Amino acid sequence: MKHWRWGAAGLVALLHLGAFALLGQVRPEARFTPAVAPIIVDLVRPEAPPPPPPPPPPEPARTQGGGAPAAPSVVRPARPRPVQPRPEVTAPPRPAPEQPLVVGAAPAPSPTPGPGQGGQGTGSGGGIGSGVGPGVGDGPPRIIRGPSVGELRDLHPPEAFRRRIGGRATLACRVRLDTTLSDCRLVDETPTGMGFGQAALAAARYFRFRPPTQNGAPIDGREVRVGVEWP
């Protein structure tokens, strides 16, 4: 039994020696890898840029007229314009027609009293005009009172009032010394046929006029035109 164990151990030893001998004879081929060539980098400082070129020299000023001196300026004063004579104003051959005094009823009562008709005279101050003595002259008739709004509304023609139609009429009357009007006649009416002419004749009794004056004295019977209007 011991001889068999020693024989097996010797056999294993021989096998190991043979393997070592075989490895010593067989050499593996070593692969040669060429080395990579190195990259050489040179650091070079950049050169400074050249200086900018100098600006071009200025061109000499060109003179016109060959360099001759300018003539001295002459200042002439402005000539005054000739004054044209104003044309003479000649009086018209006939006086302008007198506009009628229009008195009407406003659609709404006014908060302030209405302006009256002013008068004027041809003489004033120190006796200039046709007046006698200092400050006395002629004057036209001036209205003192006219029909009120309520009086005109009461005289509005019924048919026109119902249809809400307004109108007007012009009267020619004479002013008496007692400030009343008389001898009134109808001059025109608009619209016709609605009764505004008769209503204006009825409204003449409400007018009061200061008579015109001549040489400082009132005149009786001077004609005046009065317009009456209904809105």
CYANA upper distance limits for C-alpha pairs under 8 A (distance plus 0.5 A):
  1 MET  CA      5 ARG  CA      7.21
  2 LYS  CA      6 TRP  CA      6.83
  3 HIS  CA      7 GLY  CA      6.70
  4 TRP  CA      8 ALA  CA      6.79
  5 ARG  CA      9 ALA  CA      6.75
  6 TRP  CA     10 GLY  CA      6.72
  7 GLY  CA     11 LEU  CA      6.75
  8 ALA  CA     12 VAL  CA      6.88
  9 ALA  CA     13 ALA  CA      6.76
 10 GLY  CA     14 LEU  CA      6.71
 11 LEU  CA     15 LEU  CA      6.82
 12 VAL  CA     16 HIS  CA      6.86
 13 ALA  CA     17 LEU  CA      6.82
 14 LEU  CA     18 GLY  CA      6.71
 15 LEU  CA     19 ALA  CA      6.79
 16 HIS  CA     20 PHE  CA      6.76
 17 LEU  CA     21 ALA  CA      6.66
 18 GLY  CA     22 LEU  CA      6.66
 19 ALA  CA     23 LEU  CA      6.72
 20 PHE  CA     24 GLY  CA      6.72
 21 ALA  CA     25 GLN  CA      7.06
 22 LEU  CA     26 VAL  CA      6.81
 23 LEU  CA     27 ARG  CA      7.80
 63 THR  CA     67 GLY  CA      6.06
 98 GLU  CA    225 ARG  CA      8.37
 99 GLN  CA    225 ARG  CA      7.83
100 PRO  CA    170 THR  CA      7.77
100 PRO  CA    224 VAL  CA      7.93
100 PRO  CA    225 ARG  CA      5.06
100 PRO  CA    226 VAL  CA      5.45
100 PRO  CA    227 GLY  CA      6.30
101 LEU  CA    225 ARG  CA      6.80
101 LEU  CA    226 VAL  CA      5.12
101 LEU  CA    227 GLY  CA      5.91
102 VAL  CA    226 VAL  CA      6.33
102 VAL  CA    227 GLY  CA      4.45
102 VAL  CA    228 VAL  CA      6.03
102 VAL  CA    229 GLU  CA      7.40
103 VAL  CA    146 GLY  CA      7.42
103 VAL  CA    147 PRO  CA      8.26
103 VAL  CA    226 VAL  CA      7.97
103 VAL  CA    227 GLY  CA      6.37
103 VAL  CA    228 VAL  CA      5.43
103 VAL  CA    229 GLU  CA      6.66
104 GLY  CA    149 VAL  CA      8.16
104 GLY  CA    152 LEU  CA      7.99
104 GLY  CA    227 GLY  CA      8.39
104 GLY  CA    228 VAL  CA      5.82
104 GLY  CA    229 GLU  CA      4.69
104 GLY  CA    230 TRP  CA      6.12
104 GLY  CA    231 PRO  CA      8.07
105 ALA  CA    148 SER  CA      7.94
105 ALA  CA    149 VAL  CA      5.49
105 ALA  CA    152 LEU  CA      6.82
105 ALA  CA    153 ARG  CA      7.87
105 ALA  CA    229 GLU  CA      7.13
105 ALA  CA    230 TRP  CA      6.10
105 ALA  CA    231 PRO  CA      7.05
106 ALA  CA    110 SER  CA      8.30
106 ALA  CA    149 VAL  CA      7.67
106 ALA  CA    230 TRP  CA      8.24
106 ALA  CA    231 PRO  CA      7.12
107 PRO  CA    231 PRO  CA      6.91
110 SER  CA    114 GLY  CA      8.31
116 GLY  CA    143 ILE  CA      7.41
116 GLY  CA    144 ILE  CA      8.23
117 GLN  CA    142 ARG  CA      6.49
117 GLN  CA    143 ILE  CA      6.50
118 GLY  CA    142 ARG  CA      6.99
119 GLY  CA    139 GLY  CA      6.75
119 GLY  CA    140 PRO  CA      6.57
119 GLY  CA    141 PRO  CA      7.66
119 GLY  CA    142 ARG  CA      6.48
120 GLN  CA    138 ASP  CA      8.30
120 GLN  CA    139 GLY  CA      5.89
120 GLN  CA    140 PRO  CA      7.32
121 GLY  CA    137 GLY  CA      5.93
121 GLY  CA    138 ASP  CA      5.30
121 GLY  CA    139 GLY  CA      4.94
121 GLY  CA    140 PRO  CA      7.98
122 THR  CA    128 ILE  CA      8.21
122 THR  CA    129 GLY  CA      5.67
122 THR  CA    130 SER  CA      7.03
122 THR  CA    131 GLY  CA      8.00
122 THR  CA    137 GLY  CA      6.13
122 THR  CA    138 ASP  CA      6.25
122 THR  CA    139 GLY  CA      7.76
123 GLY  CA    127 GLY  CA      6.68
123 GLY  CA    128 ILE  CA      5.52
123 GLY  CA    129 GLY  CA      4.41
123 GLY  CA    130 SER  CA      6.37
123 GLY  CA    131 GLY  CA      5.86
123 GLY  CA    135 GLY  CA      6.87
123 GLY  CA    136 VAL  CA      6.44
123 GLY  CA    137 GLY  CA      4.70
123 GLY  CA    138 ASP  CA      7.25
124 SER  CA    128 ILE  CA      6.18
124 SER  CA    129 GLY  CA      7.38
124 SER  CA    131 GLY  CA      8.48
124 SER  CA    134 PRO  CA      7.65
124 SER  CA    135 GLY  CA      5.06
124 SER  CA    136 VAL  CA      6.89
124 SER  CA    137 GLY  CA      7.13
125 GLY  CA    134 PRO  CA      6.60
125 GLY  CA    135 GLY  CA      5.32
126 GLY  CA    133 GLY  CA      8.32
126 GLY  CA    134 PRO  CA      5.24
126 GLY  CA    135 GLY  CA      6.55
127 GLY  CA    131 GLY  CA      6.96
127 GLY  CA    132 VAL  CA      7.42
127 GLY  CA    133 GLY  CA      6.09
127 GLY  CA    134 PRO  CA      4.63
127 GLY  CA    135 GLY  CA      6.05
127 GLY  CA    136 VAL  CA      7.38
128 ILE  CA    134 PRO  CA      8.27
128 ILE  CA    135 GLY  CA      8.37
129 GLY  CA    137 GLY  CA      7.11
130 SER  CA    137 GLY  CA      6.46
130 SER  CA    138 ASP  CA      7.66
130 SER  CA    215 ASN  CA      7.34
131 GLY  CA    135 GLY  CA      7.80
131 GLY  CA    136 VAL  CA      5.22
131 GLY  CA    137 GLY  CA      4.29
131 GLY  CA    138 ASP  CA      6.97
131 GLY  CA    214 GLN  CA      7.96
131 GLY  CA    215 ASN  CA      5.24
131 GLY  CA    216 GLY  CA      7.08
132 VAL  CA    136 VAL  CA      6.21
132 VAL  CA    137 GLY  CA      7.38
132 VAL  CA    215 ASN  CA      6.08
132 VAL  CA    216 GLY  CA      7.52
136 VAL  CA    215 ASN  CA      7.17
136 VAL  CA    216 GLY  CA      5.99
137 GLY  CA    213 THR  CA      8.01
137 GLY  CA    214 GLN  CA      7.06
137 GLY  CA    215 ASN  CA      6.00
137 GLY  CA    216 GLY  CA      6.15
138 ASP  CA    212 PRO  CA      7.84
138 ASP  CA    213 THR  CA      5.54
138 ASP  CA    214 GLN  CA      4.97
138 ASP  CA    215 ASN  CA      6.38
138 ASP  CA    216 GLY  CA      6.91
139 GLY  CA    212 PRO  CA      5.89
139 GLY  CA    213 THR  CA      5.62
139 GLY  CA    214 GLN  CA      7.37
140 PRO  CA    211 PRO  CA      7.91
140 PRO  CA    212 PRO  CA      5.04
140 PRO  CA    213 THR  CA      7.23
141 PRO  CA    175 VAL  CA      8.21
141 PRO  CA    209 PHE  CA      6.79
141 PRO  CA    210 ARG  CA      5.95
141 PRO  CA    211 PRO  CA      5.41
141 PRO  CA    212 PRO  CA      4.78
141 PRO  CA    213 THR  CA      8.27
141 PRO  CA    224 VAL  CA      8.19
142 ARG  CA    209 PHE  CA      5.95
142 ARG  CA    210 ARG  CA      5.61
142 ARG  CA    211 PRO  CA      7.53
142 ARG  CA    212 PRO  CA      7.94
143 ILE  CA    207 PHE  CA      8.15
143 ILE  CA    208 ARG  CA      6.58
143 ILE  CA    209 PHE  CA      4.81
143 ILE  CA    210 ARG  CA      6.65
144 ILE  CA    207 PHE  CA      8.13
144 ILE  CA    208 ARG  CA      5.73
144 ILE  CA    209 PHE  CA      5.70
144 ILE  CA    210 ARG  CA      6.95
145 ARG  CA    206 TYR  CA      7.97
145 ARG  CA    207 PHE  CA      6.06
145 ARG  CA    208 ARG  CA      5.49
145 ARG  CA    209 PHE  CA      7.56
146 GLY  CA    206 TYR  CA      6.37
146 GLY  CA    207 PHE  CA      5.08
146 GLY  CA    208 ARG  CA      7.07
147 PRO  CA    151 GLU  CA      6.41
147 PRO  CA    152 LEU  CA      6.85
147 PRO  CA    203 ALA  CA      7.23
147 PRO  CA    206 TYR  CA      5.62
147 PRO  CA    207 PHE  CA      6.82
148 SER  CA    152 LEU  CA      6.77
149 VAL  CA    153 ARG  CA      6.67
150 GLY  CA    154 ASP  CA      6.69
151 GLU  CA    155 LEU  CA      6.96
151 GLU  CA    203 ALA  CA      8.40
152 LEU  CA    156 HIS  CA      6.78
152 LEU  CA    203 ALA  CA      7.70
152 LEU  CA    230 TRP  CA      7.89
153 ARG  CA    230 TRP  CA      8.35
155 LEU  CA    199 ALA  CA      6.11
155 LEU  CA    202 ALA  CA      8.09
155 LEU  CA    203 ALA  CA      7.86
156 HIS  CA    160 ALA  CA      7.78
156 HIS  CA    161 PHE  CA      6.72
156 HIS  CA    196 PHE  CA      7.87
156 HIS  CA    199 ALA  CA      7.21
156 HIS  CA    230 TRP  CA      7.67
157 PRO  CA    161 PHE  CA      6.47
157 PRO  CA    194 MET  CA      7.51
157 PRO  CA    195 GLY  CA      6.30
157 PRO  CA    196 PHE  CA      7.03
157 PRO  CA    199 ALA  CA      7.42
158 PRO  CA    162 ARG  CA      6.55
159 GLU  CA    163 ARG  CA      6.75
159 GLU  CA    194 MET  CA      7.96
160 ALA  CA    164 ARG  CA      6.28
160 ALA  CA    165 ILE  CA      5.35
160 ALA  CA    166 GLY  CA      7.42
160 ALA  CA    194 MET  CA      7.02
161 PHE  CA    165 ILE  CA      6.57
161 PHE  CA    166 GLY  CA      8.16
165 ILE  CA    231 PRO  CA      8.10
166 GLY  CA    229 GLU  CA      8.25
166 GLY  CA    230 TRP  CA      5.67
166 GLY  CA    231 PRO  CA      5.11
167 GLY  CA    189 GLU  CA      7.97
167 GLY  CA    190 THR  CA      5.88
167 GLY  CA    191 PRO  CA      6.50
167 GLY  CA    196 PHE  CA      6.95
167 GLY  CA    229 GLU  CA      6.44
167 GLY  CA    230 TRP  CA      5.79
167 GLY  CA    231 PRO  CA      7.11
168 ARG  CA    189 GLU  CA      6.22
168 ARG  CA    190 THR  CA      5.91
168 ARG  CA    191 PRO  CA      8.03
168 ARG  CA    196 PHE  CA      6.83
168 ARG  CA    197 GLY  CA      8.22
168 ARG  CA    227 GLY  CA      7.58
168 ARG  CA    228 VAL  CA      6.06
168 ARG  CA    229 GLU  CA      4.61
168 ARG  CA    230 TRP  CA      6.48
169 ALA  CA    186 LEU  CA      7.94
169 ALA  CA    187 VAL  CA      7.98
169 ALA  CA    188 ASP  CA      6.13
169 ALA  CA    189 GLU  CA      4.58
169 ALA  CA    190 THR  CA      6.84
169 ALA  CA    196 PHE  CA      6.72
169 ALA  CA    197 GLY  CA      5.99
169 ALA  CA    200 ALA  CA      6.71
169 ALA  CA    227 GLY  CA      6.22
169 ALA  CA    228 VAL  CA      5.94
169 ALA  CA    229 GLU  CA      7.03
170 THR  CA    186 LEU  CA      6.75
170 THR  CA    187 VAL  CA      5.89
170 THR  CA    188 ASP  CA      5.94
170 THR  CA    189 GLU  CA      6.94
170 THR  CA    197 GLY  CA      8.29
170 THR  CA    200 ALA  CA      8.11
170 THR  CA    225 ARG  CA      7.38
170 THR  CA    226 VAL  CA      6.20
170 THR  CA    227 GLY  CA      4.76
170 THR  CA    228 VAL  CA      6.85
171 LEU  CA    184 CYS  CA      6.74
171 LEU  CA    185 ARG  CA      6.11
171 LEU  CA    186 LEU  CA      5.30
171 LEU  CA    187 VAL  CA      5.92
171 LEU  CA    188 ASP  CA      8.01
171 LEU  CA    200 ALA  CA      7.89
171 LEU  CA    201 LEU  CA      7.83
171 LEU  CA    225 ARG  CA      6.05
171 LEU  CA    226 VAL  CA      5.68
171 LEU  CA    227 GLY  CA      6.68
172 ALA  CA    184 CYS  CA      5.96
172 ALA  CA    185 ARG  CA      5.98
172 ALA  CA    186 LEU  CA      7.10
172 ALA  CA    187 VAL  CA      7.06
172 ALA  CA    223 GLU  CA      7.22
172 ALA  CA    224 VAL  CA      6.32
172 ALA  CA    225 ARG  CA      4.98
172 ALA  CA    226 VAL  CA      6.94
173 CYS  CA    181 LEU  CA      6.44
173 CYS  CA    182 SER  CA      6.29
173 CYS  CA    183 ASP  CA      6.08
173 CYS  CA    184 CYS  CA      4.64
173 CYS  CA    185 ARG  CA      7.11
173 CYS  CA    223 GLU  CA      6.03
173 CYS  CA    224 VAL  CA      5.98
173 CYS  CA    225 ARG  CA      6.75
173 CYS  CA    226 VAL  CA      8.08
174 ARG  CA    181 LEU  CA      6.00
174 ARG  CA    182 SER  CA      5.86
174 ARG  CA    183 ASP  CA      6.65
174 ARG  CA    184 CYS  CA      7.43
174 ARG  CA    221 GLY  CA      5.46
174 ARG  CA    222 ARG  CA      5.83
174 ARG  CA    223 GLU  CA      4.80
174 ARG  CA    224 VAL  CA      6.49
175 VAL  CA    179 THR  CA      6.83
175 VAL  CA    180 THR  CA      6.56
175 VAL  CA    181 LEU  CA      5.45
175 VAL  CA    182 SER  CA      7.24
175 VAL  CA    209 PHE  CA      7.07
175 VAL  CA    210 ARG  CA      8.29
175 VAL  CA    211 PRO  CA      6.52
175 VAL  CA    220 ASP  CA      6.93
175 VAL  CA    221 GLY  CA      5.69
175 VAL  CA    222 ARG  CA      6.02
175 VAL  CA    223 GLU  CA      6.82
175 VAL  CA    224 VAL  CA      7.48
176 ARG  CA    180 THR  CA      6.01
176 ARG  CA    181 LEU  CA      6.64
176 ARG  CA    182 SER  CA      7.71
176 ARG  CA    211 PRO  CA      7.06
176 ARG  CA    220 ASP  CA      5.59
176 ARG  CA    221 GLY  CA      6.02
176 ARG  CA    222 ARG  CA      8.20
177 LEU  CA    210 ARG  CA      8.19
177 LEU  CA    211 PRO  CA      6.42
177 LEU  CA    218 PRO  CA      7.67
177 LEU  CA    219 ILE  CA      7.62
177 LEU  CA    220 ASP  CA      5.91
177 LEU  CA    221 GLY  CA      8.40
179 THR  CA    208 ARG  CA      5.53
179 THR  CA    209 PHE  CA      5.19
179 THR  CA    210 ARG  CA      5.85
179 THR  CA    211 PRO  CA      6.83
180 THR  CA    205 ARG  CA      7.76
180 THR  CA    207 PHE  CA      7.07
180 THR  CA    208 ARG  CA      5.66
180 THR  CA    209 PHE  CA      6.88
181 LEU  CA    204 ALA  CA      7.21
181 LEU  CA    205 ARG  CA      7.36
181 LEU  CA    207 PHE  CA      7.35
181 LEU  CA    208 ARG  CA      7.57
181 LEU  CA    209 PHE  CA      8.09
184 CYS  CA    201 LEU  CA      7.43
184 CYS  CA    204 ALA  CA      8.08
185 ARG  CA    201 LEU  CA      7.87
186 LEU  CA    197 GLY  CA      6.89
186 LEU  CA    201 LEU  CA      7.76
188 ASP  CA    197 GLY  CA      7.88
189 GLU  CA    196 PHE  CA      6.98
189 GLU  CA    197 GLY  CA      6.12
190 THR  CA    196 PHE  CA      7.89
191 PRO  CA    196 PHE  CA      8.19
192 THR  CA    196 PHE  CA      8.14
195 GLY  CA    199 ALA  CA      6.81
196 PHE  CA    200 ALA  CA      6.61
197 GLY  CA    201 LEU  CA      6.92
198 GLN  CA    202 ALA  CA      6.80
199 ALA  CA    203 ALA  CA      6.75
200 ALA  CA    204 ALA  CA      6.92
200 ALA  CA    228 VAL  CA      6.46
201 LEU  CA    205 ARG  CA      8.47
203 ALA  CA    207 PHE  CA      7.99
211 PRO  CA    218 PRO  CA      6.24
211 PRO  CA    219 ILE  CA      6.60
211 PRO  CA    220 ASP  CA      7.26
211 PRO  CA    222 ARG  CA      8.08
212 PRO  CA    218 PRO  CA      6.01
212 PRO  CA    219 ILE  CA      6.09
212 PRO  CA    220 ASP  CA      8.35
212 PRO  CA    222 ARG  CA      7.68
213 THR  CA    217 ALA  CA      5.57
213 THR  CA    218 PRO  CA      4.67
213 THR  CA    219 ILE  CA      6.10
214 GLN  CA    218 PRO  CA      6.85
214 GLN  CA    219 ILE  CA      7.24
